[in-house]
Amino acid sequence: MHYNTQNINIRVQSLSDWITGGYCKADVLRLDQVHPIVSGNKWFKLKYYLETALRTGRDTIASFGGAYSNHIVALAFAGKDLGFKTTGFIRGDALTPLSHTLLQARSYGMELVFTDRTTYRDKENIMQTRTHPNWYWVPEGGYGPEGARGAAEILQLTDVSNYTHIICAVGTGTMMAGLIKTAAVHQEVTGVSVMKGNPSLEQAVRLLLDSTDRQKKFHILPDHHFGGYGRHPEALLQFMRETWLHEQLPTDIVYTSKLLYAVKENIAKGYFPPGSSLLLIHSGGLQGNNSLPPYTLPF
């Protein structure tokens, strides 16, 4: 498989008045349908890292992530697919049993190295002390210029010129930076933070932009994290069920469910001017729902 972004047939799904209230138009770019494992934005964020690893003749790709990381499982599959060995440094102690995400990553051949949270914070030290000459390191979540460069290709999949707002969930800020790079000057890029109390997030996005892109319109909504990264209280799960009922749109517990919730709520509050045309980016990651008890969700 070649992890290019050309000739991808992607679906744009229109949302109903249940989301929009009839005040604006809203569509979803279904990146979750790009690939069943290298899902959503991961396909784009990993593209140039994988190309570099191949070009430089490395034999192992190493990276970082949590027990439910979409990045880890996508990288494990992509590495196996391209003939790399993979190593994942996992935040926290080994769970018993392992999360579905880590079991899946291990099934693709990834070596899992569990790292206590204090040590995990100093990733530079881990890379210096645990590296090997033929390793290629990918930052957590694909954060970095290469990740943003790949994410910039998302808006080239279809004609987005008529949208006034491009909206995405934000973890590391990599995809949001890529969207800003490609967005037209008349478009505002809005991010929905899935982390609680992350004041450095906007700066992380800005660091991936050049001086021209920093002048574009973008904003991060900080208050729709539902308690923090990976938190999914019953109110969010119920919203996911209702979203499926009304829109036949599968969402995940970390990113896209919070994105949809934020958009619905902010439309009702008048955040988006009447007549706005919104494009929401479905960033994939549906595998994270496998951590829920069976039959929690109807999809």
GUGU-114778 format. One record per residue (C-alpha): residue in three letters; x, y, z; residue number from 1. Coordinates in Angstrom, 3 decimals, always signed. Layout:
   residuo         xx         yy         zz   num
       ALA          X          Y          Z   NUM
...
//
This chain:
   residuo         xx         yy         zz   num
       MET     +0.000     +0.000     +0.000     1
       HIS     +1.225     +3.494     -0.825     2
       TYR     +0.241     +6.144     +1.695     3
       ASN     -0.423     +8.866     -0.831     4
       THR     -3.392    +11.223     -0.805     5
       GLN     -4.125    +11.165     -4.506     6
       ASN     -7.101     +9.416     -6.072     7
       ILE     -8.876     +9.026     -2.719     8
       ASN    -12.620     +8.969     -3.235     9
       ILE    -14.071    +10.603     -0.168    10
       ARG    -17.677    +11.148     +0.813    11
       VAL    -19.059    +14.498     +1.930    12
       GLN    -22.148    +13.916     +4.090    13
       SER    -24.710    +16.656     +4.636    14
       LEU    -26.107    +17.134     +8.129    15
       SER    -29.751    +17.726     +8.942    16
       ASP    -31.542    +20.482    +10.808    17
       TRP    -31.098    +18.399    +13.968    18
       ILE    -27.539    +19.757    +13.996    19
       THR    -27.956    +23.051    +12.162    20
       GLY    -31.367    +24.183    +13.402    21
       GLY    -31.908    +25.407     +9.841    22
       TYR    -29.668    +28.428    +10.442    23
       CYS    -26.757    +27.301     +8.296    24
       LYS    -25.443    +24.477     +6.133    25
       ALA    -23.135    +21.822     +7.586    26
       ASP    -21.331    +18.934     +5.887    27
       VAL    -18.923    +16.294     +7.164    28
       LEU    -15.803    +15.222     +5.276    29
       ARG    -15.761    +11.484     +6.020    30
       LEU    -12.049    +10.814     +6.507    31
       ASP    -13.047     +7.828     +8.629    32
       GLN    -13.715     +6.047     +5.334    33
       VAL    -10.173     +6.472     +3.958    34
       HIS     -8.886     +3.235     +5.510    35
       PRO    -10.202     +0.891     +8.221    36
       ILE     -6.989     +1.030    +10.310    37
       VAL     -4.879     +3.981     +9.149    38
       SER     -8.013     +5.947     +9.793    39
       GLY     -8.968     +9.510     +9.077    40
       ASN     -6.317    +12.153     +9.512    41
       LYS     -3.644     +9.557    +10.433    42
       TRP     -3.290     +8.649     +6.758    43
       PHE     -2.334    +12.254     +6.042    44
       LYS     -0.290    +13.039     +9.151    45
       LEU     +1.879     +9.922     +8.744    46
       LYS     +2.421    +10.245     +5.001    47
       TYR     +5.659    +12.258     +4.950    48
       TYR     +7.144    +10.580     +8.024    49
       LEU     +6.718     +7.215     +6.320    50
       GLU     +8.194     +8.549     +3.076    51
       THR    +11.261     +9.820     +4.937    52
       ALA    +11.746     +6.527     +6.781    53
       LEU    +11.591     +4.646     +3.487    54
       ARG    +13.893     +7.061     +1.682    55
       THR    +16.539     +6.970     +4.408    56
       GLY    +16.531     +3.173     +4.664    57
       ARG    +15.443     +2.848     +8.298    58
       ASP    +14.206     -0.514     +9.538    59
       THR    +12.254     +0.545    +12.660    60
       ILE     +9.771     +3.319    +13.357    61
       ALA     +9.293     +4.408    +16.982    62
       SER     +6.744     +6.758    +18.490    63
       PHE     +4.718     +7.636    +21.584    64
       GLY     +1.104     +7.366    +22.690    65
       GLY     -1.421     +6.406    +25.321    66
       ALA     -3.287     +3.153    +25.851    67
       TYR     -6.105     +4.240    +23.496    68
       SER     -4.004     +6.100    +20.915    69
       ASN     -5.295     +6.077    +17.334    70
       HIS     -1.794     +7.148    +16.315    71
       ILE     -0.187     +4.040    +17.837    72
       VAL     -2.483     +1.523    +16.166    73
       ALA     -2.318     +3.324    +12.801    74
       LEU     +1.467     +3.466    +12.926    75
       ALA     +1.688     -0.211    +13.878    76
       PHE     -0.409     -1.209    +10.859    77
       ALA     +1.377     +1.142     +8.459    78
       GLY     +4.758     -0.086     +9.659    79
       LYS     +3.829     -3.724     +9.110    80
       ASP     +2.338     -2.882     +5.727    81
       LEU     +5.537     -1.177     +4.586    82
       GLY     +7.925     -3.703     +6.084    83
       PHE     +9.101     -1.767     +9.156    84
       LYS     +9.478     -2.987    +12.678    85
       THR     +7.652     -0.668    +15.080    86
       THR     +8.116     +0.285    +18.721    87
       GLY     +5.563     +2.217    +20.741    88
       PHE     +6.463     +3.935    +23.999    89
       ILE     +3.203     +3.835    +25.913    90
       ARG     +2.306     +6.322    +28.648    91
       GLY     +1.607     +4.638    +31.994    92
       ASP     +1.821     +1.117    +33.358    93
       ALA     +0.737     -1.962    +31.459    94
       LEU     -2.984     -2.454    +31.907    95
       THR     -4.387     -5.877    +32.747    96
       PRO     -5.862     -6.751    +30.395    97
       LEU     -4.347     -4.565    +27.674    98
       SER     -6.664     -2.122    +25.955    99
       HIS     -8.172     -3.185    +22.642   100
       THR     -5.987     -0.521    +20.964   101
       LEU     -2.744     -1.945    +22.349   102
       LEU     -3.777     -5.526    +21.612   103
       GLN     -4.445     -4.472    +18.044   104
       ALA     -1.099     -2.660    +17.775   105
       ARG     +0.701     -5.709    +19.177   106
       SER     -1.109     -7.950    +16.670   107
       TYR     +0.503     -5.887    +13.903   108
       GLY     +3.923     -6.592    +15.393   109
       MET     +4.515     -3.444    +17.435   110
       GLU     +6.789     -3.779    +20.462   111
       LEU     +5.154     -2.007    +23.417   112
       VAL     +7.394     -0.292    +25.966   113
       PHE     +5.443     +0.976    +28.980   114
       THR     +6.816     +4.187    +30.456   115
       ASP     +5.828     +5.825    +33.735   116
       ARG     +4.218     +9.224    +33.343   117
       THR     +7.150    +11.198    +34.768   118
       THR     +9.642     +9.601    +32.391   119
       TYR     +7.193     +9.899    +29.508   120
       ARG     +7.112    +13.695    +29.783   121
       ASP    +10.795    +13.885    +28.803   122
       LYS    +10.493    +12.397    +25.330   123
       GLU    +13.791    +13.891    +24.225   124
       ASN    +15.584    +11.871    +26.890   125
       ILE    +13.763     +8.702    +25.844   126
       MET    +14.797     +9.250    +22.236   127
       GLN    +18.421     +9.848    +23.218   128
       THR    +18.730     +6.882    +25.577   129
       ARG    +16.546     +4.283    +23.843   130
       THR    +17.297     +4.934    +20.206   131
       HIS    +19.185     +2.767    +17.708   132
       PRO    +21.046     +3.885    +14.563   133
       ASN    +18.417     +2.539    +12.191   134
       TRP    +15.383     +3.883    +14.056   135
       TYR    +13.174     +6.657    +12.733   136
       TRP    +11.194     +8.603    +15.350   137
       VAL     +7.711     +9.957    +14.700   138
       PRO     +6.483    +12.536    +17.258   139
       GLU     +3.414    +11.732    +19.342   140
       GLY     +0.275    +12.196    +17.280   141
       GLY     +2.397    +13.014    +14.226   142
       TYR     +2.986    +16.532    +15.553   143
       GLY     +5.506    +18.454    +13.486   144
       PRO     +6.050    +20.099    +10.095   145
       GLU     +5.802    +16.781     +8.230   146
       GLY     +2.495    +15.979     +9.918   147
       ALA     +1.064    +19.416     +9.152   148
       ARG     +2.302    +19.157     +5.575   149
       GLY     +0.367    +15.932     +5.113   150
       ALA     -2.730    +17.306     +6.848   151
       ALA     -2.665    +20.277     +4.494   152
       GLU     -3.671    +17.881     +1.722   153
       ILE     -7.000    +17.069     +3.383   154
       LEU     -8.747    +20.078     +1.883   155
       GLN     -7.484    +19.111     -1.570   156
       LEU     -9.696    +16.025     -1.626   157
       THR    -12.781    +17.913     -2.732   158
       ASP    -13.930    +21.401     -3.650   159
       VAL    -14.183    +23.331     -0.379   160
       SER    -14.279    +26.840     -1.831   161
       ASN    -17.904    +27.511     -0.855   162
       TYR    -17.446    +26.820     +2.866   163
       THR    -17.078    +29.730     +5.267   164
       HIS    -15.811    +27.631     +8.192   165
       ILE    -13.603    +24.553     +8.405   166
       ILE    -14.011    +22.830    +11.792   167
       CYS    -12.064    +20.010    +13.389   168
       ALA    -11.376    +18.376    +16.736   169
       VAL     -7.920    +19.189    +18.100   170
       GLY     -5.490    +16.999    +20.027   171
       THR     -1.904    +17.950    +19.182   172
       GLY     -2.938    +20.719    +16.756   173
       THR     -1.215    +19.095    +13.767   174
       MET     -4.306    +18.641    +11.615   175
       MET     -5.614    +22.083    +12.478   176
       ALA     -2.322    +23.639    +11.370   177
       GLY     -2.515    +21.753     +8.085   178
       LEU     -6.076    +22.917     +7.488   179
       ILE     -5.070    +26.530     +8.151   180
       LYS     -2.271    +26.204     +5.602   181
       THR     -4.713    +25.187     +2.864   182
       ALA     -7.750    +27.261     +3.871   183
       ALA     -8.669    +30.251     +1.732   184
       VAL     -8.423    +33.740     +3.158   185
       HIS    -12.227    +34.012     +3.433   186
       GLN    -12.478    +30.842     +5.532   187
       GLU    -12.166    +30.556     +9.303   188
       VAL    -10.666    +27.393    +10.755   189
       THR    -12.220    +26.486    +14.116   190
       GLY    -10.752    +23.847    +16.397   191
       VAL    -12.552    +22.018    +19.210   192
       SER    -10.076    +21.066    +21.924   193
       VAL    -10.595    +17.566    +23.311   194
       MET     -8.237    +18.229    +26.210   195
       LYS     -9.004    +20.003    +29.442   196
       GLY     -6.856    +22.956    +30.432   197
       ASN     -4.450    +23.024    +27.507   198
       PRO     -3.455    +26.713    +27.246   199
       SER     -0.446    +25.969    +25.042   200
       LEU     -2.551    +24.416    +22.275   201
       GLU     -2.899    +27.575    +20.180   202
       GLN     +0.852    +28.158    +20.420   203
       ALA     +1.463    +24.564    +19.302   204
       VAL     -0.633    +25.283    +16.211   205
       ARG     +1.139    +28.584    +15.532   206
       LEU     +4.555    +26.923    +15.678   207
       LEU     +3.609    +24.855    +12.626   208
       LEU     +2.537    +27.897    +10.580   209
       ASP     +4.553    +30.385     +8.596   210
       SER     +4.076    +34.128     +8.983   211
       THR     +1.489    +34.316     +6.193   212
       ASP     -0.636    +31.477     +7.575   213
       ARG     -0.579    +33.020    +11.054   214
       GLN     -2.541    +35.951     +9.609   215
       LYS     -5.460    +33.730     +8.611   216
       LYS     -8.610    +33.448    +10.719   217
       PHE     -8.532    +30.598    +13.214   218
       HIS     -9.834    +29.983    +16.709   219
       ILE     -9.938    +27.153    +19.272   220
       LEU    -13.035    +26.391    +21.339   221
       PRO    -11.795    +25.108    +24.739   222
       ASP    -14.942    +24.060    +26.596   223
       HIS    -16.226    +20.878    +24.943   224
       HIS    -13.789    +18.283    +26.319   225
       PHE    -16.394    +16.553    +28.573   226
       GLY    -13.938    +16.356    +31.445   227
       GLY    -10.724    +15.714    +29.558   228
       TYR     -9.028    +13.668    +26.883   229
       GLY    -10.695    +10.293    +26.502   230
       ARG    -13.450    +11.113    +28.992   231
       HIS    -16.851    +10.019    +27.750   232
       PRO    -19.613    +10.530    +30.316   233
       GLU    -23.093     +9.201    +29.653   234
       ALA    -24.210    +12.573    +28.266   235
       LEU    -21.653    +12.252    +25.467   236
       LEU    -22.551     +8.628    +24.776   237
       GLN    -26.215     +9.583    +24.534   238
       PHE    -25.320    +12.338    +22.087   239
       MET    -23.446     +9.777    +19.980   240
       ARG    -26.539     +7.560    +19.929   241
       GLU    -28.717    +10.494    +18.896   242
       THR    -26.234    +11.498    +16.202   243
       TRP    -26.453     +8.008    +14.749   244
       LEU    -30.260     +8.073    +14.937   245
       HIS    -30.604    +11.430    +13.201   246
       GLU    -27.588    +11.455    +10.874   247
       GLN    -26.468     +7.823    +10.470   248
       LEU    -23.004     +9.151    +11.280   249
       PRO    -20.664     +7.043    +13.445   250
       THR    -18.547     +9.084    +15.843   251
       ASP    -15.780     +8.199    +18.273   252
       ILE    -15.590     +8.893    +21.998   253
       VAL    -12.453    +11.068    +21.834   254
       TYR    -12.696    +13.404    +18.864   255
       THR    -15.606    +13.563    +16.431   256
       SER    -18.397    +13.186    +18.991   257
       LYS    -17.086    +16.256    +20.819   258
       LEU    -16.708    +18.080    +17.517   259
       LEU    -20.343    +17.437    +16.566   260
       TYR    -21.559    +18.373    +20.031   261
       ALA    -19.623    +21.652    +19.969   262
       VAL    -20.920    +22.545    +16.521   263
       LYS    -24.545    +21.810    +17.430   264
       GLU    -24.295    +23.817    +20.647   265
       ASN    -22.493    +26.772    +19.091   266
       ILE    -24.921    +26.978    +16.182   267
       ALA    -27.727    +27.230    +18.729   268
       LYS    -25.817    +29.957    +20.581   269
       GLY    -25.320    +31.992    +17.401   270
       TYR    -21.542    +31.539    +17.231   271
       PHE    -21.746    +31.001    +13.474   272
       PRO    -23.505    +33.751    +11.495   273
       PRO    -26.807    +32.736     +9.870   274
       GLY    -26.196    +31.410     +6.381   275
       SER    -22.725    +30.104     +7.205   276
       SER    -21.531    +27.012     +5.394   277
       LEU    -19.598    +24.649     +7.659   278
       LEU    -17.316    +21.757     +6.753   279
       LEU    -16.611    +19.401     +9.663   280
       ILE    -13.631    +17.040     +9.426   281
       HIS    -14.331    +13.511    +10.645   282
       SER    -10.859    +12.534    +11.841   283
       GLY    -11.538     +8.791    +12.134   284
       GLY    -10.427     +6.892    +15.221   285
       LEU    -13.548     +4.779    +15.535   286
       GLN    -11.419     +1.948    +16.923   287
       GLY    -11.414     +3.801    +20.242   288
       ASN    -15.062     +2.833    +20.726   289
       ASN    -13.958     -0.775    +21.170   290
       SER    -12.968     +0.129    +24.726   291
       LEU    -16.673     +0.492    +25.581   292
       PRO    -18.797     -2.418    +26.833   293
       PRO    -20.557     -4.317    +24.037   294
       TYR    -23.761     -2.715    +22.712   295
       THR    -23.043     +0.652    +24.328   296
       LEU    -23.454     +2.245    +20.906   297
       PRO    -25.805     +1.230    +18.071   298
       PHE    -23.112     +1.251    +15.384   299
//
